[in-house]
């Protein structure tokens, strides 16, 4: 039977007992409103462990003051049903009061890789993420934690935090799960009207366009970036937040395509901010 735990202390006791009994624990942190992308992370986590813990917590500290914390979609009943079907062992579902009791004042900040891409347009976002993920690690005590490559920068930032703070946890990244037409799955897709949903395809089309241009010999990042920006601007309701061609480890912008270059995009479609990315490999000589 799947257990649902709301209390931090109880979760810690349960995790400790499972560890002492010799189990391997995995954690998939989520903000709920689960979709096939989340479920894929859970399947991967399950393969690497014998106790699968997921957390469902819409973390207020990673949302900016003008962002969608209040509107963020929530469906705890549907989430528990889906988690049960995938074979989750424990769902950790704390309240905000449990996670941030009065007086709490400690933050985890990763310095450099947070200063690009989403770090520029969402000040404080990654500090919210690393702080809550560090707390979730201390609460659920996993051996393994699984994150989606859809949030490439988040995966990079968390991997860096784990290394820098000597957290004894293996981080696994899972490729982006997409809708049949290529749109990256996201809880935020539920905000889109049918017309906006059509415009949102420009993200994955941009990734494909860049891959094609590099495959055909283009090596100049500015040229590819311009083509992508023109493509996105040609679609109704879109506003570009960033189009970045950058180093896949440091996330620093690059001018020419190297062996591997990350293309990362953030685009507002109506009021909905969507992201997508792909690693572009330069074809062999
Ligand atoms: P969220 O609930 O949006 O915070 O996401 C929880 C986890 O699911 C994060 O590690 C995300 O990167 C991952 N995730 C979200 N969407 C997808 C997707 N379409 N494919 C793969 N992983 C995803």
Boltz pocket constraint, residues with backbone or C-beta under 6 A from the ligand:
constraints:
  - pocket:
      binder: B
      contacts: [[A, 29], [A, 30], [A, 31], [A, 32], [A, 37], [A, 38], [A, 40], [A, 41], [A, 146], [A, 147], [A, 148], [A, 149], [A, 150], [A, 151], [A, 174], [A, 175], [A, 176], [A, 177], [A, 178], [A, 184], [A, 185], [A, 186], [A, 187]]
      max_distance: 6.0
